[in-house]
Amino acid sequence: MAVALNSDDANMTRIGVRAFLSMGLRRGHAAGAALLLVAAYVTSMAHAADGVSLYAAGSLRDALTEIARAFEAAGGPAVRTKFGPSGLLKDEIAAGAPADVFASANMEHPQALAASGKGTPVILFTRNRLCALARPGLAVTPASLADVMLDANVKLGTSTPRADPSGDYAWEIFRRVDADRPGAFATLESKALQLVGGAVPTSPSSTRSPYVDFIAEGKADLFLAYCTSAVAAQKDMPGVQIVQLPAKLAVGAAYGLTVMKTAPPAAAEFALFVMSVEGQRTLAKHGFTAPALPQN
C-alpha cells in the first residue's frame, strides 16, 4: 500500500534524500547511499504492513471498532485493537506494551504517558456521562437516586477505581453525595461492589452487557456506569431502567487520546481519522459527545 505524505513531510523527505545522495556522491559512495535509502523505504513499508496497534477503553469498543474498519476501508493499514480498563492499559503501555495509539476514558492516563516521554500531546476527542442503571421494578428517580444508593438493602455496583476511570467517576459521585450528606462517602465506598474493571475479569461470560448479567443474576440492583454503556445494556434487557443523575451529582467524562512517539506514521493518520467528521459522527452515533463536529 502506498504511504501518503502531507506536503511538509514530502518536502522534508525530498530535502533529506537530496542531501544524503549529495553526500554519498561527493564521497564516492553513491551505491552505499542508494542501499541505505532502499533500506529506509523497506522499513517504512514494513511499518505500514504492521498496521496500527490501538489500546482503548472498553466503553469505546463498538465506536472505535467501527471507526477502525472505516479507516481501513479508506485505504489505511489494518488496526489491531485491545480494549479494557484504561488504567490497566496505561500501566501496560508504561511497562512496554506495543501500543501505537492509546484512547482513554479520562485525560489523566494519556497525560501521564505524555509526561513520561512515551506519548505525544493529548487530544480530547470525545465526552461521555455517568448514569445509573437500575433493575426492573426498583423504585428510583433522579430525585431519589442518592437515597436509593444509600439504602442498605440495595446492592450498588461500580467499576474499580484507579484501574478504570468509570470507578473513579463513581467515587466522585460519592463525594458529591457526601457534600450534601456528611458521612455518605464512607457508607457508599464501603458498600460499593466493584464488579467490573479490575485486573482479574469478574464479568459473566455471556455475550450480553456485563451490567445486564450482574443485574439479571441479582448481584447488583443499581449500577453506576457510562450512559453509552447503559443504553447498550438496555438493548440487551429492555426492562432495565436508565436513571439520569441530578445536576448536583452529575459527573462527565473527558476522553483523551495520545499517539506513542515510537509509533509509525499511520498511527497519527488514524488519530486524525478519529477527529475527522466521519470519525466524530461515528462516536456521536454511539451516544458520545463529539467535540470536533461542526456546530450548526
C-alpha positions as CSV (number, residue, x, y, z in Angstrom):
1,M,0.0,0.0,0.0
2,A,1.3,3.5,-0.9
3,V,2.0,5.7,2.1
4,A,0.6,9.2,1.6
5,L,2.7,12.1,2.8
6,N,1.5,15.6,3.5
7,S,3.3,18.5,1.8
8,D,5.6,19.2,4.8
9,D,6.6,15.5,5.1
10,A,7.1,15.3,1.3
11,N,9.3,18.4,1.3
12,M,11.4,17.2,4.3
13,T,11.8,13.8,2.6
14,R,12.9,15.4,-0.7
15,I,15.4,17.6,1.1
16,G,16.8,14.7,3.1
17,V,17.2,12.5,0.1
18,R,19.0,15.2,-1.9
19,A,21.3,15.9,1.0
20,F,22.0,12.3,1.6
21,L,22.7,11.5,-2.1
22,S,24.9,14.6,-2.5
23,M,27.0,13.5,0.5
24,G,27.3,10.0,-0.8
25,L,28.2,11.1,-4.4
26,R,30.8,13.5,-3.1
27,R,32.4,10.7,-1.1
28,G,32.2,8.2,-3.9
29,H,29.6,6.1,-2.1
30,A,26.5,6.5,-4.3
31,A,25.9,2.8,-4.2
32,G,26.0,2.8,-0.4
33,A,23.7,5.8,-0.2
34,A,21.2,4.1,-2.5
35,L,21.3,0.9,-0.4
36,L,20.6,2.9,2.7
37,L,17.7,4.6,1.0
38,V,16.2,1.3,-0.1
39,A,16.6,0.0,3.5
40,A,14.8,3.1,4.8
41,Y,12.0,2.6,2.3
42,V,11.6,-1.0,3.2
43,T,11.5,-0.2,6.9
44,S,8.8,2.4,6.2
45,M,6.7,-0.1,4.2
46,A,7.2,-2.7,6.9
47,H,5.7,-0.2,9.5
48,A,2.7,0.2,7.2
49,A,2.4,-3.5,6.8
50,D,2.4,-4.0,10.6
51,G,-0.6,-1.7,10.8
52,V,-1.6,0.3,13.9
53,S,-1.9,-1.1,17.4
54,L,-4.8,0.6,19.3
55,Y,-5.2,0.3,23.0
56,A,-8.6,1.7,24.1
57,A,-11.1,2.0,26.9
58,G,-13.7,-0.8,26.9
59,S,-16.5,1.7,26.6
60,L,-15.2,2.6,23.2
61,R,-15.2,-0.9,21.8
62,D,-18.2,-0.5,19.4
63,A,-17.4,3.0,18.3
64,L,-13.7,2.6,17.7
65,T,-14.1,-0.8,16.1
66,E,-16.4,0.8,13.6
67,I,-14.0,3.8,13.1
68,A,-11.1,1.4,12.6
69,R,-12.9,-0.5,9.9
70,A,-13.8,2.7,8.2
71,F,-10.1,3.8,8.3
72,E,-9.1,0.6,6.7
73,A,-11.8,0.9,4.1
74,A,-10.5,4.3,3.2
75,G,-7.0,2.9,2.5
76,G,-5.4,2.9,5.9
77,P,-3.5,-0.1,7.2
78,A,-5.0,-2.7,9.5
79,V,-5.8,-1.6,13.0
80,R,-5.2,-4.1,15.8
81,T,-7.3,-3.4,18.8
82,K,-7.1,-4.2,22.5
83,F,-9.9,-2.9,24.8
84,G,-10.0,-2.9,28.6
85,P,-9.9,-0.7,31.7
86,S,-7.9,2.5,30.8
87,G,-5.9,2.4,34.0
88,L,-4.7,-1.1,33.4
89,L,-3.9,-0.4,29.7
90,K,-1.9,2.7,30.7
91,D,0.2,0.6,33.1
92,E,0.8,-2.0,30.3
93,I,1.9,0.7,27.9
94,A,4.2,2.3,30.5
95,A,5.8,-1.2,31.0
96,G,6.5,-1.5,27.3
97,A,3.3,-2.9,25.7
98,P,3.3,-2.4,21.9
99,A,0.6,0.3,21.6
100,D,0.8,2.9,18.9
101,V,-2.4,4.8,19.9
102,F,-4.0,5.0,23.4
103,A,-7.6,6.2,23.7
104,S,-8.5,6.5,27.4
105,A,-11.8,7.2,29.2
106,N,-10.1,10.0,31.0
107,M,-7.4,12.6,30.3
108,E,-5.1,11.7,33.2
109,H,-3.8,8.4,31.9
110,P,-2.7,9.5,28.4
111,Q,-1.3,12.7,30.0
112,A,0.8,10.5,32.3
113,L,2.3,8.7,29.3
114,A,2.9,12.1,27.6
115,A,4.6,13.4,30.7
116,S,6.9,10.4,30.9
117,G,8.1,10.9,27.3
118,K,6.2,8.0,25.8
119,G,3.3,9.8,24.3
120,T,2.6,12.9,22.2
121,P,0.4,15.8,23.5
122,V,-3.1,14.5,24.4
123,I,-6.2,15.3,22.4
124,L,-9.6,15.5,23.9
125,F,-11.5,13.5,21.3
126,T,-14.9,12.7,22.9
127,R,-17.0,13.0,26.0
128,N,-19.4,10.8,28.0
129,R,-21.5,11.0,31.1
130,L,-22.3,8.8,34.1
131,C,-25.8,7.3,34.5
132,A,-27.4,4.8,36.9
133,L,-28.6,1.5,35.5
134,A,-31.4,0.0,37.7
135,R,-33.0,-3.4,37.8
136,P,-36.6,-3.7,36.6
137,G,-39.0,-2.8,39.4
138,L,-36.6,-0.8,41.5
139,A,-38.3,2.4,42.6
140,V,-35.8,5.1,41.7
141,T,-35.9,8.5,40.1
142,P,-33.2,11.2,39.6
143,A,-34.5,12.9,42.7
144,S,-34.4,9.8,44.9
145,L,-31.2,8.4,43.5
146,A,-29.0,9.3,46.5
147,D,-31.5,7.8,48.9
148,V,-31.6,4.5,46.9
149,M,-27.8,4.4,46.6
150,L,-27.5,4.7,50.4
151,D,-30.2,2.1,51.1
152,A,-28.6,-0.8,52.9
153,N,-30.8,-3.2,51.1
154,V,-29.8,-2.0,47.6
155,K,-26.8,-3.7,46.0
156,L,-24.7,-0.9,44.4
157,G,-22.4,-2.0,41.6
158,T,-19.5,0.1,40.3
159,S,-16.3,-0.3,38.3
160,T,-12.9,-0.4,40.0
161,P,-11.2,2.9,41.0
162,R,-7.7,3.6,39.7
163,A,-7.9,0.6,37.3
164,D,-10.8,2.0,35.4
165,P,-11.9,5.7,35.2
166,S,-15.5,4.6,35.5
167,G,-14.8,3.6,39.1
168,D,-13.0,7.0,39.7
169,Y,-16.1,8.8,38.3
170,A,-18.3,6.7,40.6
171,W,-16.2,7.8,43.6
172,E,-16.6,11.4,42.5
173,I,-20.4,10.9,42.6
174,F,-20.0,9.6,46.2
175,R,-18.1,12.7,47.1
176,R,-20.9,14.9,45.7
177,V,-23.5,13.0,47.7
178,D,-21.2,13.5,50.8
179,A,-21.2,17.2,50.2
180,D,-25.0,17.2,51.0
181,R,-24.9,14.4,53.5
182,P,-21.7,14.3,55.5
183,G,-20.6,10.7,56.1
184,A,-22.3,9.4,53.0
185,F,-19.0,8.9,51.2
186,A,-17.8,6.3,53.7
187,T,-21.1,4.5,53.5
188,L,-21.1,4.4,49.8
189,E,-17.4,3.4,49.5
190,S,-17.9,0.5,51.9
191,K,-21.0,-0.8,50.2
192,A,-19.9,-0.4,46.6
193,L,-19.4,-3.7,44.8
194,Q,-16.5,-3.3,42.4
195,L,-17.8,-5.8,39.9
196,V,-16.0,-4.7,36.7
197,G,-12.8,-3.0,35.6
198,G,-10.4,-4.9,37.8
199,A,-7.2,-6.8,36.9
200,V,-9.0,-10.1,37.1
201,P,-12.1,-10.2,34.9
202,T,-15.2,-10.8,37.0
203,S,-17.8,-10.3,34.3
204,P,-20.1,-13.2,33.3
205,S,-19.1,-15.0,30.1
206,S,-22.2,-14.3,28.1
207,T,-22.2,-12.0,25.0
208,R,-24.6,-9.5,26.7
209,S,-23.6,-6.4,28.5
210,P,-21.9,-7.4,31.8
211,Y,-24.1,-4.9,33.6
212,V,-27.2,-6.8,32.4
213,D,-25.8,-10.1,33.5
214,F,-25.0,-8.8,37.0
215,I,-28.5,-7.3,37.4
216,A,-30.1,-10.4,35.9
217,E,-28.2,-12.7,38.4
218,G,-29.1,-10.5,41.4
219,K,-25.6,-9.4,42.0
220,A,-26.5,-5.7,41.6
221,D,-29.7,-3.7,41.9
222,L,-28.2,-0.4,40.7
223,F,-25.1,0.1,38.7
224,L,-23.2,3.4,38.1
225,A,-21.9,3.2,34.5
226,Y,-21.3,5.3,31.4
227,C,-24.5,6.5,29.8
228,T,-23.4,4.9,26.5
229,S,-22.9,1.6,28.3
230,A,-26.3,2.0,29.9
231,V,-28.0,2.4,26.6
232,A,-26.3,-0.7,25.2
233,A,-27.4,-2.6,28.3
234,Q,-31.0,-1.5,27.9
235,K,-31.0,-3.0,24.4
236,D,-29.9,-6.4,25.9
237,M,-32.5,-6.2,28.7
238,P,-35.4,-3.8,27.7
239,G,-36.9,-3.8,31.3
240,V,-33.7,-2.3,32.8
241,Q,-34.0,1.4,33.8
242,I,-31.7,4.2,32.9
243,V,-31.7,7.0,35.5
244,Q,-30.1,10.3,34.8
245,L,-28.0,11.8,37.6
246,P,-29.4,15.1,39.0
247,A,-27.4,18.2,38.3
248,K,-25.7,18.3,41.7
249,L,-24.4,14.7,41.3
250,A,-23.7,14.8,37.5
251,V,-20.2,13.7,36.5
252,G,-18.9,14.0,33.0
253,A,-16.1,12.0,31.4
254,A,-13.5,13.6,29.1
255,Y,-11.7,11.0,26.9
256,G,-8.1,11.6,25.8
257,L,-6.0,10.2,23.0
258,T,-2.3,10.1,22.6
259,V,0.0,8.7,19.8
260,M,3.2,7.0,21.1
261,K,6.4,8.6,20.0
262,T,7.7,5.3,18.6
263,A,4.5,4.7,16.5
264,P,4.6,4.5,12.7
265,P,3.2,7.5,10.7
266,A,-0.1,5.6,10.1
267,A,-0.8,5.9,13.9
268,A,-1.0,9.7,13.5
269,E,-3.2,9.2,10.4
270,F,-5.6,7.1,12.4
271,A,-5.7,9.7,15.2
272,L,-6.6,12.3,12.6
273,F,-9.3,10.0,11.3
274,V,-10.8,9.7,14.7
275,M,-11.0,13.5,14.8
276,S,-12.4,13.8,11.3
277,V,-16.1,14.5,10.6
278,E,-16.6,10.8,9.8
279,G,-14.9,9.6,13.0
280,Q,-16.8,12.1,15.1
281,R,-20.1,11.3,13.6
282,T,-19.5,7.6,14.4
283,L,-18.8,8.5,18.0
284,A,-22.0,10.6,18.2
285,K,-24.0,7.7,16.7
286,H,-22.8,5.5,19.6
287,G,-24.0,8.1,22.1
288,F,-20.8,10.0,22.8
289,T,-20.5,13.8,22.6
290,A,-18.3,14.6,19.6
291,P,-16.5,17.9,20.3
292,A,-14.9,18.2,16.8
293,L,-18.2,18.0,14.9
294,P,-19.1,21.3,13.1
295,Q,-21.8,23.2,15.1
296,N,-24.9,24.2,13.2
